[in-house]
Amino acid sequence: MLRLGNIIKIRVKRSGMFQLITFSVVREQMQIGAVCMLKTDKKVDLSELRRVAELYNMPVKDKDNLVVPNGKHLTDFVNCY
C-alpha cells in the first residue's frame, strides 16, 4: 500500500522516449474533500497518465491534467487515509 509522502519513480513514455518520472503520493484539498493521488510537476502524455492511473488504481495529476481510473470517480478517493 502506498502511504502519503512516499515518492515513486515510474517508467513512462515522454516525448517518444522512456523516462523515470518521480511521482509523490499527496492528499490534495478539493471541493469534495481531501483526495489522495499521485502527483508530478512534469508534463506527461494523457495516454501514459491513464496507464499509470489504471496500474496503481489511483488518480494521477501532472502539470495540466487529472486522470481517474476507468469506472471510478474522484469521490471514490476522498479521505482514503
KOLKE-421774 format. One record per residue: residue in one letter; x, y, z of N, C-alpha, C in turn. Coordinates in nm, 4 decimals. Layout:
BEGIN
> A X Y Z X Y Z X Y Z
...
end
This chain:
BEGIN
> M 0.0844 -0.1182 0.0000 0.0000 0.0000 0.0000 0.0887 0.1242 0.0000
> L 0.0493 0.2229 -0.0767 0.1233 0.3477 -0.0831 0.0790 0.4380 0.0302
> R 0.1731 0.5053 0.0920 0.1413 0.5956 0.2025 0.1720 0.7393 0.1618
> L 0.1063 0.8327 0.2290 0.1296 0.9742 0.1997 0.2755 1.0085 0.2198
> G 0.3281 1.0913 0.1320 0.4663 1.1354 0.1433 0.5643 1.0448 0.0719
> N 0.5171 0.9262 0.0279 0.6063 0.8367 -0.0445 0.6341 0.8912 -0.1837
> I 0.7510 0.8594 -0.2326 0.7908 0.9001 -0.3667 0.8123 0.7742 -0.4490
> I 0.7545 0.7725 -0.5700 0.7634 0.6577 -0.6583 0.8241 0.7035 -0.7898
> K 0.9143 0.6246 -0.8446 0.9669 0.6516 -0.9785 0.9017 0.5521 -1.0729
> I 0.8296 0.6059 -1.1717 0.7549 0.5237 -1.2664 0.8101 0.5486 -1.4055
> R 0.8269 0.4396 -1.4805 0.8782 0.4487 -1.6167 0.7623 0.4841 -1.7094
> V 0.7683 0.6015 -1.7706 0.6637 0.6470 -1.8623 0.7274 0.6899 -1.9934
> K 0.6478 0.6850 -2.0983 0.6936 0.7304 -2.2288 0.6640 0.8789 -2.2391
> R 0.7686 0.9575 -2.2590 0.7550 1.1027 -2.2625 0.8302 1.1549 -2.3827
> S 0.7609 1.2210 -2.4730 0.8197 1.2755 -2.5953 0.8894 1.1668 -2.6770
> G 0.8287 1.0485 -2.6810 0.8827 0.9400 -2.7614 0.9929 0.8593 -2.6952
> M 1.0330 0.8959 -2.5741 1.1393 0.8242 -2.5030 1.0867 0.7773 -2.3682
> F 1.1396 0.6650 -2.3203 1.1044 0.6194 -2.1868 1.1894 0.6936 -2.0853
> Q 1.1251 0.7444 -1.9809 1.1940 0.8167 -1.8744 1.1380 0.7732 -1.7398
> L 1.2189 0.7860 -1.6362 1.1714 0.7634 -1.4997 1.1231 0.8971 -1.4446
> I 0.9946 0.9061 -1.4189 0.9346 1.0283 -1.3668 0.9022 1.0059 -1.2196
> T 0.9318 1.1025 -1.1370 0.9057 1.0936 -0.9942 0.7637 1.1414 -0.9639
> F 0.6857 1.0530 -0.9025 0.5509 1.0848 -0.8569 0.5521 1.0799 -0.7051
> S 0.4729 1.1642 -0.6424 0.4598 1.1584 -0.4973 0.3129 1.1358 -0.4622
> V 0.2900 1.0654 -0.3529 0.1546 1.0397 -0.3055 0.1158 1.1566 -0.2162
> V 0.0145 1.2311 -0.2592 -0.0269 1.3506 -0.1858 -0.1765 1.3461 -0.1587
> R -0.2192 1.4234 -0.0627 -0.3611 1.4446 -0.0347 -0.3893 1.5898 -0.0695
> E -0.4667 1.6109 -0.1745 -0.4942 1.7459 -0.2219 -0.6373 1.7853 -0.1864
> Q -0.6523 1.9034 -0.1306 -0.7844 1.9516 -0.0893 -0.8616 2.0008 -0.2116
> M -0.9819 1.9470 -0.2299 -1.0710 1.9891 -0.3378 -1.2067 2.0207 -0.2772
> Q -1.3017 2.0592 -0.3604 -1.4344 2.0955 -0.3106 -1.5061 1.9781 -0.2458
> I -1.4793 1.8573 -0.2918 -1.5476 1.7399 -0.2378 -1.4782 1.6841 -0.1139
> G -1.3587 1.7328 -0.0831 -1.2816 1.6862 0.0317 -1.1369 1.6620 -0.0069
> A -1.0632 1.5977 0.0823 -0.9225 1.5684 0.0569 -0.9117 1.4412 -0.0273
> V -0.8474 1.4517 -0.1433 -0.8357 1.3403 -0.2373 -0.6900 1.2951 -0.2426
> C -0.6678 1.1644 -0.2239 -0.5331 1.1078 -0.2352 -0.5032 1.0812 -0.3818
> M -0.3835 1.1172 -0.4263 -0.3480 1.0990 -0.5669 -0.1974 1.0935 -0.5846
> L -0.1560 1.0456 -0.7014 -0.0163 1.0518 -0.7430 0.0011 1.1823 -0.8189
> K 0.1074 1.2566 -0.7878 0.1242 1.3887 -0.8472 0.2677 1.4077 -0.8922
> T 0.2843 1.4729 -1.0079 0.4154 1.5109 -1.0572 0.4067 1.6520 -1.1127
> D 0.5198 1.7200 -1.1166 0.5215 1.8561 -1.1705 0.5634 1.8593 -1.3167
> K 0.5889 1.7428 -1.3759 0.6289 1.7352 -1.5163 0.5078 1.7120 -1.6057
> K 0.5206 1.7459 -1.7320 0.4160 1.7230 -1.8301 0.4301 1.5816 -1.8842
> V 0.3216 1.5031 -1.8774 0.3205 1.3643 -1.9239 0.2042 1.3486 -2.0211
> D 0.2222 1.2641 -2.1237 0.1153 1.2392 -2.2207 -0.0085 1.1842 -2.1511
> L -0.1243 1.2194 -2.2035 -0.2502 1.1776 -2.1429 -0.2658 1.0255 -2.1441
> S -0.2211 0.9600 -2.2509 -0.2316 0.8138 -2.2571 -0.1454 0.7476 -2.1502
> E -0.0298 0.8042 -2.1214 0.0569 0.7495 -2.0167 -0.0007 0.7760 -1.8781
> L -0.0625 0.8923 -1.8585 -0.1287 0.9194 -1.7310 -0.2413 0.8192 -1.7066
> R -0.3157 0.7896 -1.8107 -0.4248 0.6923 -1.7993 -0.3699 0.5540 -1.7645
> R -0.2572 0.5164 -1.8252 -0.1956 0.3863 -1.7979 -0.1498 0.3768 -1.6527
> V -0.0874 0.4840 -1.6017 -0.0399 0.4858 -1.4623 -0.1585 0.4826 -1.3665
> A -0.2663 0.5540 -1.3984 -0.3846 0.5548 -1.3126 -0.4452 0.4150 -1.3046
> E -0.4504 0.3445 -1.4160 -0.5031 0.2080 -1.4168 -0.4100 0.1129 -1.3431
> L -0.2805 0.1311 -1.3580 -0.1821 0.0421 -1.2966 -0.1848 0.0524 -1.1445
> Y -0.1914 0.1745 -1.0899 -0.1886 0.1953 -0.9455 -0.3272 0.2148 -0.8843
> N -0.4312 0.2191 -0.9687 -0.5693 0.2347 -0.9231 -0.5857 0.3583 -0.8338
> M -0.5252 0.4680 -0.8766 -0.5334 0.5958 -0.8059 -0.5434 0.7083 -0.9078
> P -0.6006 0.8223 -0.8693 -0.5963 0.9387 -0.9582 -0.4521 0.9844 -0.9769
> V -0.4227 1.0350 -1.0948 -0.2879 1.0815 -1.1275 -0.2994 1.2234 -1.1807
> K -0.2139 1.3126 -1.1301 -0.2163 1.4526 -1.1726 -0.0775 1.4935 -1.2174
> D -0.0721 1.5579 -1.3339 0.0545 1.6163 -1.3789 0.0374 1.7670 -1.3809
> K 0.1205 1.8340 -1.4578 0.1190 1.9804 -1.4600 -0.0167 2.0361 -1.5039
> D -0.0836 1.9694 -1.5998 -0.2073 2.0237 -1.6563 -0.3309 1.9360 -1.6378
> N -0.3145 1.8056 -1.6248 -0.4272 1.7127 -1.6312 -0.4467 1.6346 -1.5016
> L -0.5688 1.5891 -1.4830 -0.6037 1.4994 -1.3733 -0.6790 1.3820 -1.4339
> V -0.6287 1.2595 -1.4117 -0.6876 1.1393 -1.4699 -0.7285 1.0450 -1.3574
> V -0.8485 0.9873 -1.3711 -0.9014 0.8924 -1.2736 -0.9127 0.7570 -1.3435
> P -0.8901 0.6453 -1.2727 -0.9038 0.5126 -1.3362 -1.0448 0.4907 -1.3909
> N -1.0557 0.4056 -1.4925 -1.1852 0.3763 -1.5534 -1.2818 0.3192 -1.4510
> G -1.4066 0.3646 -1.4569 -1.5099 0.3147 -1.3692 -1.5097 0.3769 -1.2309
> K -1.4233 0.4736 -1.2057 -1.4160 0.5383 -1.0745 -1.4391 0.6882 -1.0903
> H -1.4688 0.7526 -0.9776 -1.4849 0.8975 -0.9737 -1.3955 0.9504 -0.8620
> L -1.3733 1.0804 -0.8598 -1.2915 1.1390 -0.7543 -1.3508 1.1152 -0.6162
> T -1.4808 1.1039 -0.6081 -1.5438 1.0802 -0.4780 -1.5053 0.9447 -0.4181
> D -1.4597 0.8500 -0.5013 -1.4143 0.7205 -0.4505 -1.2823 0.7321 -0.3746
> F -1.2108 0.8415 -0.3904 -1.0794 0.8575 -0.3306 -1.0753 0.9657 -0.2230
> V -1.1909 1.0130 -0.1793 -1.1974 1.1149 -0.0743 -1.1680 1.0479 0.0589
> N -1.0798 1.1120 0.1385 -1.0427 1.0616 0.2708 -1.0001 0.9156 0.2669
> C -0.9094 0.8823 0.1754 -0.8672 0.7434 0.1597 -0.7712 0.6982 0.2693
> Y -0.7104 0.7896 0.3432 -0.6204 0.7514 0.4513 -0.6760 0.8029 0.5805
end
